[in-house]
Amino acid sequence: MAAVIGRYARAFADVAVAHTLDADKTVSEMSGVAALIEGNRELRNVLQNPSVAHGQKLGLLDAVMKLTGGSRLLRNFLAVLIDHHRIGSLAEIVTEFKQELDRRMGIAEARVSSARPLSAAEKRSLEKQLAEITGMTVRASYSEDPTLLGGVTVRVGSTIYDGSVQGRLDRMRGELVSG
């Protein structure tokens, strides 16, 4: 299923880039529609029900788009999802779409966990180091992890950079045992 979701996300990213759509606005519009569908059981059931006439689904989609103010290209993309019985995967497609746009624009998402709140200067320094390591612009989100003794752990994609005190101690233990 993940491969299918990725294909739809990449296809709409191709459309967004070809039509020079505003990335943040498009992601926001898609997220709004996804939240509306996820939050309304009746709407979700009608859009996903194969016994509901296709024309009725498209009419409902048009009403949703009017309500949310989404673009015509987004409306057409959502119609394709309805046609191919994939509208139930919209939330996952939005996530993949955002990641695909970020990849194309050279932006890496980083999740930083620290033992204590980081100052603005520490955040800037860390983001600069991550940009040098990844070769991409870094968009970081920060959280505190009370289980850390000190330092930080950073996740960029599937890669984890462990700069925590515990991580350093574990590496030192490994070096002492093997050396």
Contacts in CASP RR format, 6 or more apart in sequence:
PFRMAT RR
TARGET T0000
AUTHOR 0000-0000-0000
METHOD contacts of the structure
MODEL  1
MAAVIGRYARAFADVAVAHTLDADKTVSEMSGVAALIEGNRELRNVLQNP
SVAHGQKLGLLDAVMKLTGGSRLLRNFLAVLIDHHRIGSLAEIVTEFKQE
LDRRMGIAEARVSSARPLSAAEKRSLEKQLAEITGMTVRASYSEDPTLLG
GVTVRVGSTIYDGSVQGRLDRMRGELVSG
1 89 0 8 1.000
4 86 0 8 1.000
4 89 0 8 1.000
5 89 0 8 1.000
5 92 0 8 1.000
5 93 0 8 1.000
5 96 0 8 1.000
6 93 0 8 1.000
6 96 0 8 1.000
6 100 0 8 1.000
8 81 0 8 1.000
8 86 0 8 1.000
8 89 0 8 1.000
8 93 0 8 1.000
8 96 0 8 1.000
9 93 0 8 1.000
9 96 0 8 1.000
9 97 0 8 1.000
9 99 0 8 1.000
9 100 0 8 1.000
10 96 0 8 1.000
10 100 0 8 1.000
12 77 0 8 1.000
12 93 0 8 1.000
12 97 0 8 1.000
13 97 0 8 1.000
13 100 0 8 1.000
13 101 0 8 1.000
13 104 0 8 1.000
15 21 0 8 1.000
15 73 0 8 1.000
15 77 0 8 1.000
16 23 0 8 1.000
16 26 0 8 1.000
16 73 0 8 1.000
16 97 0 8 1.000
16 101 0 8 1.000
17 104 0 8 1.000
19 73 0 8 1.000
21 71 0 8 1.000
21 73 0 8 1.000
23 101 0 8 1.000
23 105 0 8 1.000
26 71 0 8 1.000
26 74 0 8 1.000
27 94 0 8 1.000
27 97 0 8 1.000
27 98 0 8 1.000
27 101 0 8 1.000
29 68 0 8 1.000
29 69 0 8 1.000
29 70 0 8 1.000
29 71 0 8 1.000
29 74 0 8 1.000
30 74 0 8 1.000
30 90 0 8 1.000
30 93 0 8 1.000
30 94 0 8 1.000
30 97 0 8 1.000
31 94 0 8 1.000
32 68 0 8 1.000
33 64 0 8 1.000
33 65 0 8 1.000
33 68 0 8 1.000
33 70 0 8 1.000
33 74 0 8 1.000
33 78 0 8 1.000
33 90 0 8 1.000
34 90 0 8 1.000
34 91 0 8 1.000
34 94 0 8 1.000
36 43 0 8 1.000
36 64 0 8 1.000
36 67 0 8 1.000
36 68 0 8 1.000
37 43 0 8 1.000
37 44 0 8 1.000
37 47 0 8 1.000
37 64 0 8 1.000
37 87 0 8 1.000
37 88 0 8 1.000
37 90 0 8 1.000
38 44 0 8 1.000
38 90 0 8 1.000
38 91 0 8 1.000
43 60 0 8 1.000
43 64 0 8 1.000
44 88 0 8 1.000
46 52 0 8 1.000
46 56 0 8 1.000
46 57 0 8 1.000
46 60 0 8 1.000
47 57 0 8 1.000
47 60 0 8 1.000
47 61 0 8 1.000
47 82 0 8 1.000
47 87 0 8 1.000
47 88 0 8 1.000
48 85 0 8 1.000
48 87 0 8 1.000
48 88 0 8 1.000
50 85 0 8 1.000
54 82 0 8 1.000
54 83 0 8 1.000
57 82 0 8 1.000
58 79 0 8 1.000
58 82 0 8 1.000
61 75 0 8 1.000
61 78 0 8 1.000
61 79 0 8 1.000
61 82 0 8 1.000
62 75 0 8 1.000
65 74 0 8 1.000
65 75 0 8 1.000
65 78 0 8 1.000
78 87 0 8 1.000
78 90 0 8 1.000
81 87 0 8 1.000
81 88 0 8 1.000
81 89 0 8 1.000
81 90 0 8 1.000
81 93 0 8 1.000
86 93 0 8 1.000
99 109 0 8 1.000
102 108 0 8 1.000
102 109 0 8 1.000
102 139 0 8 1.000
105 137 0 8 1.000
106 136 0 8 1.000
106 137 0 8 1.000
107 136 0 8 1.000
107 137 0 8 1.000
107 138 0 8 1.000
107 139 0 8 1.000
108 130 0 8 1.000
108 134 0 8 1.000
108 135 0 8 1.000
108 136 0 8 1.000
108 137 0 8 1.000
108 138 0 8 1.000
108 139 0 8 1.000
108 156 0 8 1.000
108 157 0 8 1.000
109 139 0 8 1.000
109 140 0 8 1.000
109 141 0 8 1.000
109 156 0 8 1.000
109 157 0 8 1.000
110 127 0 8 1.000
110 130 0 8 1.000
110 138 0 8 1.000
110 139 0 8 1.000
110 140 0 8 1.000
110 141 0 8 1.000
110 154 0 8 1.000
110 155 0 8 1.000
110 156 0 8 1.000
111 140 0 8 1.000
111 141 0 8 1.000
111 143 0 8 1.000
111 154 0 8 1.000
111 155 0 8 1.000
112 118 0 8 1.000
112 123 0 8 1.000
112 126 0 8 1.000
112 140 0 8 1.000
112 141 0 8 1.000
112 142 0 8 1.000
112 143 0 8 1.000
112 152 0 8 1.000
112 153 0 8 1.000
112 154 0 8 1.000
113 142 0 8 1.000
113 143 0 8 1.000
113 144 0 8 1.000
113 145 0 8 1.000
113 148 0 8 1.000
113 152 0 8 1.000
113 153 0 8 1.000
113 154 0 8 1.000
114 142 0 8 1.000
114 143 0 8 1.000
114 144 0 8 1.000
114 145 0 8 1.000
114 148 0 8 1.000
114 150 0 8 1.000
114 151 0 8 1.000
114 152 0 8 1.000
115 144 0 8 1.000
115 145 0 8 1.000
115 146 0 8 1.000
115 148 0 8 1.000
115 149 0 8 1.000
115 150 0 8 1.000
115 151 0 8 1.000
115 152 0 8 1.000
115 164 0 8 1.000
115 165 0 8 1.000
116 144 0 8 1.000
116 150 0 8 1.000
117 142 0 8 1.000
117 144 0 8 1.000
118 126 0 8 1.000
118 142 0 8 1.000
118 152 0 8 1.000
123 140 0 8 1.000
123 142 0 8 1.000
126 140 0 8 1.000
126 152 0 8 1.000
126 154 0 8 1.000
127 138 0 8 1.000
127 140 0 8 1.000
130 138 0 8 1.000
130 140 0 8 1.000
130 154 0 8 1.000
130 156 0 8 1.000
130 161 0 8 1.000
131 137 0 8 1.000
131 138 0 8 1.000
133 161 0 8 1.000
134 156 0 8 1.000
138 156 0 8 1.000
140 154 0 8 1.000
145 153 0 8 1.000
148 164 0 8 1.000
148 165 0 8 1.000
148 166 0 8 1.000
149 164 0 8 1.000
149 165 0 8 1.000
149 166 0 8 1.000
150 164 0 8 1.000
150 165 0 8 1.000
150 166 0 8 1.000
151 163 0 8 1.000
151 164 0 8 1.000
151 165 0 8 1.000
152 163 0 8 1.000
152 164 0 8 1.000
153 160 0 8 1.000
153 161 0 8 1.000
153 162 0 8 1.000
153 163 0 8 1.000
153 164 0 8 1.000
154 160 0 8 1.000
154 161 0 8 1.000
154 163 0 8 1.000
155 161 0 8 1.000
END
